[in-house]
Amino acid sequence: MDKKRLIAVVGPTASGKTALAVELAKKYNGEVVSADSMQIYKGMTIATAKPTPEEMRGIPHHLIDFLSPGERFSVADYVIIARQAIDDIISRNKMPILCGGTGLYVRSVVENISYTPVKTDEALRERLTERLERDGAEALIKEIEGFDPETAKTLNPGAKKRIVRALEIYKTTGITMSEQNRLSRQNESPYDTCEIGITFSDRQKLYDRINKRVDMMLKKGLVEEARAFYAGDTSVTSVGAIGYKELRPYLEGKEELSVCVERLKQETRRYAKRQLTWFRRDEYIHWIYADKCASVNEEAIKIIDSSGV
């Protein structure tokens, strides 16, 4: 079976993924498929750094701005519609370019992971979430280590939703998350993928970009967007977006804006670090160090052309 050609552009927040994806789309007659778990939501524009029409430069972008923040959305939902978007692009003899920093979204598409529906036990999830807040993430990770050491090794205290989900799956089905993951990878991927990752050899340069991006977001109206977000309907997924919860104490009159902004910058830097940790586990990613090469675009084109994709 001939595999479908696919390019993926990944990396931490503020690394320049969107700009590269657009350049590659122009070079290879492509369209971009977003792999960002928060850009899917309408109205959440500034906080999620959705590409502007100017940044898109006429290149169609799929799976952005199509869902109400009040609606839940899972990786299983994403895989279905991402595959549909990719197939549609290919049917028009164009190159699909998967672009985003949500590692689980990217891996699930590229590796053709299928998700067996696990019924959500809302009461159980609520109890587990309360335990996590009360006892701390480390305590729950230690519990997971008792029945699923493989998954426990991949968890960090910041991955709260995955920690709760690992416990929920096991307590609901009796199957560990690692075993479920193995079962989900039984089908061969239909894609011949060239994965490009953008990073920086000097981590501080990435952090400086993040700090500047936050400052720019504030100038664009992030505080007003956060206020509107909390005034509307939210879901358990949309409420996790970085950019709003860090500003909430200011909106409630509990803290100075400057304190909340520093927290937002810190949380965004931590998120970038977690993204890098996730992507570093993927041996198929071709890394480009943006601070060590003359042109990220030219380096990416060299990699893709030599890959045969």
Secondary structure as the mmCIF struct_conf table of DSSP 4:
data_model
#
loop_
_struct_conf.conf_type_id
_struct_conf.id
_struct_conf.beg_label_comp_id
_struct_conf.beg_label_asym_id
_struct_conf.beg_label_seq_id
_struct_conf.end_label_comp_id
_struct_conf.end_label_asym_id
_struct_conf.end_label_seq_id
HELX_LH_PP_P HELX_LH_PP_P1 ASP A 2 LYS A 3
STRN STRN1 LYS A 4 VAL A 10
BEND BEND1 PRO A 12 PRO A 12
TURN_TY1_P TURN_TY1_P1 THR A 13 ALA A 14
BEND BEND2 SER A 15 GLY A 16
HELX_RH_AL_P HELX_RH_AL_P1 LYS A 17 TYR A 28
TURN_TY1_P TURN_TY1_P2 ASN A 29 ASN A 29
STRN STRN2 GLY A 30 SER A 34
TURN_TY1_P TURN_TY1_P3 SER A 37 ILE A 40
STRN STRN3 TYR A 41 TYR A 41
TURN_TY1_P TURN_TY1_P4 LYS A 42 GLY A 43
TURN_TY1_P TURN_TY1_P5 ILE A 46 ALA A 49
HELX_LH_PP_P HELX_LH_PP_P2 LYS A 50 THR A 52
HELX_RH_AL_P HELX_RH_AL_P2 PRO A 53 MET A 56
TURN_TY1_P TURN_TY1_P6 ARG A 57 GLY A 58
STRN STRN4 HIS A 61 HIS A 62
BEND BEND3 LEU A 63 ASP A 65
STRN STRN5 LEU A 67 LEU A 67
TURN_TY1_P TURN_TY1_P7 PRO A 69 GLY A 70
BEND BEND4 GLU A 71 GLU A 71
HELX_RH_AL_P HELX_RH_AL_P3 VAL A 75 SER A 91
TURN_TY1_P TURN_TY1_P8 ARG A 92 ASN A 93
STRN STRN6 MET A 95 CYS A 99
BEND BEND5 GLY A 101 GLY A 101
HELX_RH_AL_P HELX_RH_AL_P4 GLY A 103 VAL A 110
TURN_TY1_P TURN_TY1_P9 GLU A 111 ASN A 112
HELX_RH_AL_P HELX_RH_AL_P5 GLU A 122 ASP A 135
HELX_RH_AL_P HELX_RH_AL_P6 ALA A 137 PHE A 147
HELX_RH_AL_P HELX_RH_AL_P7 PRO A 149 THR A 154
TURN_TY1_P TURN_TY1_P10 PRO A 157 GLY A 158
HELX_RH_AL_P HELX_RH_AL_P8 LYS A 160 THR A 173
BEND BEND6 GLY A 174 GLY A 174
HELX_RH_AL_P HELX_RH_AL_P9 MET A 177 SER A 184
TURN_TY1_P TURN_TY1_P11 ARG A 185 ARG A 185
BEND BEND7 ASN A 187 ASN A 187
HELX_LH_PP_P HELX_LH_PP_P3 GLU A 188 SER A 189
BEND BEND8 PRO A 190 PRO A 190
STRN STRN7 TYR A 191 THR A 199
BEND BEND9 SER A 201 ASP A 202
HELX_RH_AL_P HELX_RH_AL_P10 ARG A 203 LYS A 220
TURN_TY1_P TURN_TY1_P12 GLY A 221 GLY A 221
HELX_RH_AL_P HELX_RH_AL_P11 LEU A 222 ALA A 231
BEND BEND10 GLY A 232 GLY A 232
TURN_TY1_P TURN_TY1_P13 VAL A 236 THR A 237
HELX_RH_3T_P HELX_RH_3T_P1 SER A 238 GLY A 240
TURN_TY1_P TURN_TY1_P14 ILE A 242 LEU A 247
HELX_RH_AL_P HELX_RH_AL_P12 ARG A 248 LEU A 251
TURN_TY1_P TURN_TY1_P15 GLU A 252 GLY A 253
BEND BEND11 LYS A 254 GLU A 255
HELX_RH_AL_P HELX_RH_AL_P13 LEU A 257 ARG A 280
TURN_TY1_P TURN_TY1_P16 ARG A 281 ARG A 281
TURN_TY1_P TURN_TY1_P17 GLU A 283 TYR A 284
STRN STRN8 ILE A 285 TYR A 289
TURN_TY1_P TURN_TY1_P18 ALA A 290 LYS A 292
BEND BEND12 CYS A 293 ALA A 294
HELX_RH_AL_P HELX_RH_AL_P14 VAL A 296 SER A 307
TURN_TY1_P TURN_TY1_P19 GLY A 308 GLY A 308
#
